[in-house]
């Protein structure tokens, strides 16, 4: 299994090499890949979306995977998820300008 930048940051948090604040800052500074599918327009597209997509390395999927594996706490998850949301909102705001 290959590791992404996100996996590396979470690992550094767990090992104590980085603080939660440091990882949060890095999450806010990253560009996050899109993981949501486009809205289906046809019945075929709806059917195709019944199967889950594979996880996207370096995305929010890595954060949820780390939480599901018990590698981060609920508090850490919430803090890092908010940092990802901040980064995505900032990118959208820059695109709209």
C-alpha distance (Angstrom), angle and dihedral (degrees) to the residues before:
residue distance angle dihedral
X1 . . .
X2 3.78 . .
X3 3.76 120.3 .
X4 3.76 125.8 -132.6
X5 3.78 130.4 -148.1
X6 3.80 87.4 -98.4
X7 3.81 91.7 53.4
X8 3.80 88.9 49.6
X9 3.80 92.8 51.2
X10 3.80 91.6 48.7
X11 3.79 90.1 48.5
X12 3.82 90.1 50.7
X13 3.81 88.9 50.8
X14 3.81 92.1 50.8
X15 3.81 92.7 47.9
X16 3.81 93.0 47.5
X17 3.81 94.7 -116.2
X18 3.81 89.0 119.2
X19 3.79 130.1 29.5
X20 3.78 123.7 -128.9
X21 3.82 88.5 -107.7
X22 3.82 91.3 53.8
X23 3.80 92.8 49.4
X24 3.82 90.4 45.2
X25 3.81 90.5 53.7
X26 3.80 91.1 49.7
X27 3.80 91.5 48.2
X28 3.82 89.9 52.5
X29 3.82 91.1 50.3
X30 3.83 95.6 49.7
X31 3.76 128.3 94.4
X32 3.80 106.9 -124.7
X33 3.81 120.8 -147.3
X34 3.77 118.8 -124.9
X35 3.79 112.6 -103.9
X36 3.78 101.2 170.6
X37 3.76 118.7 97.5
X38 3.77 120.8 -124.0
X39 3.79 116.3 -99.3
X40 3.81 107.8 -85.8
X41 3.79 115.2 -112.3
X42 3.81 100.6 -173.2
X43 3.79 137.8 39.5
X44 3.80 88.8 -109.8
X45 3.82 91.3 55.2
X46 3.82 89.7 49.3
X47 3.81 90.1 52.0
X48 3.81 91.9 47.1
X49 3.78 90.2 54.6
X50 3.80 92.5 59.0
X51 3.81 88.4 83.1
X52 3.80 113.6 73.2
X53 3.78 117.8 -115.5
X54 3.79 117.0 -119.2
X55 3.78 115.1 -101.4
X56 3.80 115.7 -85.5
X57 3.83 110.5 -128.7
X58 3.81 113.1 -125.9
X59 3.79 92.5 22.4
X60 3.78 139.3 103.8
X61 3.82 84.8 -80.0
X62 3.82 88.9 74.6
X63 3.81 91.1 55.8
X64 3.79 93.7 49.6
X65 3.80 90.3 45.9
X66 3.81 91.3 52.9
X67 3.80 90.3 50.4
X68 3.81 92.5 46.9
X69 3.83 89.6 52.0
X70 3.83 90.9 50.6
X71 3.81 93.3 -114.4
X72 3.81 93.3 128.4
X73 3.78 133.3 31.1
X74 3.78 126.0 -113.4
X75 3.83 88.9 -106.6
X76 3.80 91.9 52.0
X77 3.79 90.4 46.6
X78 3.82 92.1 51.5
X79 3.81 92.5 47.5
X80 3.81 93.9 47.9
X81 3.81 93.7 43.2
X82 3.81 89.0 54.3
X83 3.81 89.8 50.4
X84 3.81 89.5 53.1
X85 3.81 90.2 49.3
X86 3.82 89.8 50.1
X87 3.81 90.7 52.0
X88 3.80 92.9 48.2
X89 3.83 92.1 47.4
X90 3.81 91.3 48.7
X91 3.80 90.8 50.8
X92 3.83 91.0 48.9
X93 3.81 90.6 48.8
X94 3.82 91.0 51.7
X95 3.82 90.4 48.4
X96 3.80 91.9 50.6
X97 3.80 93.0 52.1
